[in-house]
Amino acid sequence: MWVRRKLYSVSQSYFDFFRLPAQYDIDLALLDNAYRSIQAEVHPDKFVTASPAERLKSMQIATLANEAYQTLKHPTSRARYLLHLNGVETQEESNTAMPTDFLITQMEWREAIEEAENAKDVTALDQQLMMMKKTAKSLQQVLATTLSNTETLPEAAKIVRKLSFIDKVSTDVGNIIARLED
Amino acid sequence: MALLQISEPGMSAAPHQHKLAVGIDLGTTNSLVATVRSGMSTVLQDEHGHALLPSVVRYLSSNEVIVGHDAQAQQSIDPVNTIVSVKRFMGRSLKDIADRAHIPYKFVDVSTEHDSRMLQIDTRAGLKSPVEISAEILKALKVRAEKALGGELTGAVITVPAYFDDAQRQATKDAARLAGLHVLRLLNEPTSAAVAYGLDNAAEGIYVIYDLGGGTFDISILRLSKGVFEVLATNGDSALGGDDFDHRIYCWVLDKVREDAKSFTPLNEEDTRLLLTKARQAKEWLTDNFEAQITCKLSNGAFVDVTLSAPQFVELTQTLVIKTLAPTRKAMRDAGLALADIKGVVLVGGATRMPHIRHAVQEFFGQEPLTNLDPDKVVVLGAAIQANVLAGNRSDDDLLLLDVTPLSLGLETMGGLVEKVIPRNSTLPVARAQDFTTFKDGQTAMSIHVLQGERELVSDCRSLAKFELRGIPPMAAGAARIRVTFQVDADGLLSVSAREQTSGIEAHIVVKPSYGLTEDEITHMLQSSFGAAEADKQARALREAIVDAEQLIEAVSVALTKDGDSLLSNEEKQTILANIETLKSLCHTKDCHAIHQATETLNHATEAFAARRMDASVKSALAGKNVENLEL
């Protein structure tokens, strides 16, 4: 029922916005620099005494810069966005079909997390996070190649769905740890 | 150029005149005001040389109020009308206040069954909301600043705890408005401290700000790099501070007294306030001494004489210290950092003087915390620096603060669950939109419930506002497309709008109603504080309209001087100039309505210009900086 929507539409892509090449492998230091350079010009703090029209525009562009930066900074959202630019939607809400081996891994993770939660074992949960991070890293490594070839884009979309799942479980584990540590 | 002719007598100030801007730390226990003078951030003192203004307000009669040291000195003799630590009640309803049995005020609950409202306090001057009481403190600071600086203030940056929610932020902004202050920005206290510390020490790298004030605890993790202060994560507890340590001592003393006395009558309000004051003094004494003696005579003639040792104090309050570590851990986790990444830990807030706090912080981070700035003043010094920049006094634009939302924002969905729309620690400003649809055939209205907090159930989060989108054309269930947009601005304040996509039906609110004051209430308070005479009201409205007009003319003129020739056609420029002339001539009249309209027209006429200027800024930001490094 819920679909996340982009807010301020731009005629150019987020990559163009930061003058970065539209590809998965980007120089994150360049992204950081470009983001900070733009915020240094458009941030609402620079327009406190400006006209209402400029204050509104400043908030919109600064909001857009934040959205663009966050999208490109994180591997999963960057890959999802590249697919979107290439006309492939990852459809994570509706398409939950996963290969059998990944489903088995998922179940094992869920069980391990539940066990650790019941035992209030934060160390085990931390280890689970590390393990999922490693799995995510190895998935990310094949993204650059699968995203650079039109024929393998559906394959890239599958990887993004897996990564998205890992991100979600990682957030859940983080919340469990926070609850246990309260 | 003709544009510079705006600086005629009675009109706006010359473009480069120094603007009087201050930073204000509106604290639970003490408040301060500071400004930048000759390039140095300086705390402004009162005529007796005091920098700290105790955040204490005493109502003497219906129109006489005293604030600060004098009020503090009288709190034990008139506890019911002398309000201390009012910050704890900002944006809070009565049921939010946990320990109200020990607070000697006559609270009035104005909530209804379905609608939580900010609590009020019954004083001899009548019912007072925490917003009005805070406004008295702000007025005292405003008077102090205007006396010291010799002129009317252009604006102020007011600091708030990073963990303040939307209701508490809005209440603070309302208090400033009641005090007649123009708020340039609400600034998070730890971020403000980071600015003062970072600039003072040329700090670069990742720093933690551990800020334990009188009534609030914040932990913020920032990356400092070449004048950019980027908050990576923040967490805290907006109801935990030095006051709680006093309270633990107070309870301990009561237990002691009860043990000794055969028959113990409950304390009256004077005694409660007296013992709390004694408890605070004992806490402060124990910072540098091994034991503290607590002696006083109660109103029934009984003597209190007990000795509290430092180890006993640590034992009494260790759970409070531990309570600060859970948010600290969460912030570290949200920032995705290891302890080894932390370059330094800065202690802020008077309560961090307590040795066992310092010890706990040192143990947690494995490094000695930094204490080379006065923990009481570091927040206000940073706020003054930011106020100076925002007012436009500093031309070298090398200060950029990138702050975050402390708490997630969401909407109620089916089954009393919260769907998060903006997650905590999102960099500001931020906006998100989500679409949803009707679940019944022919449904024509949809109620939207906005919530703040991390928990999954609506009942566990803070309700910020409820509103209804009406007039949706009847359609089959699931056919309507309702887009709800959340926008959080640079002050951390939320506005929400909802729009049915197929019909264009729209509803927009600046989130306010549930806990905040309504616009009517503020207008009423403003009017009663400025004398209710109709002529006064009109004069004031006219003055405000002219100030708004002058500010707009100045802003547009500055923009025209800079970019008018390069971004506008001659025709477009003439249109704007003509609008400026119209507005300028109206400013000499007394027609408030016409001035408002002409101001609006001028602003509207510059919208395209504003958009082009912003696009040009984005282009120039990247030109010549990254181009040579790009692999295109």
Interface residues (C-beta under 8 A of the other chain):
Chain A: M1 W2 V3 R4 R5 K6 L7 Y8 F17 F18 R19 L20 P21 D27 L30 N33 A34 R36 S37 I38 Q39 A40 E41 V42 H43 P44 D45 K46 V48 T49 A50 S51 P52 A53 E54 L56 K57 S58 M59 I61 A62 T63 N66 E67 Y69 Q70 G174 N175 I177 A178 E181 D182
Chain B: G155 L184 R185 V228 A326 R329 K330 R333 D334 Q386 V389 L390 A391 G392 D397 L400 L401 L402 T413 E419 S426 T427 L428 P429 V430 A431 R432 A433 Q434 D435 F436 T437 E454 R483 T485 Q487 D489 A490 Q551 L552 E554 A555 V556 A559 L602 N603 H604 T606 E607 F609 A610 A611 R613 M614 S617 V618 S620 A621 L622 K625 N626 V627 N629 L630 E631 L632
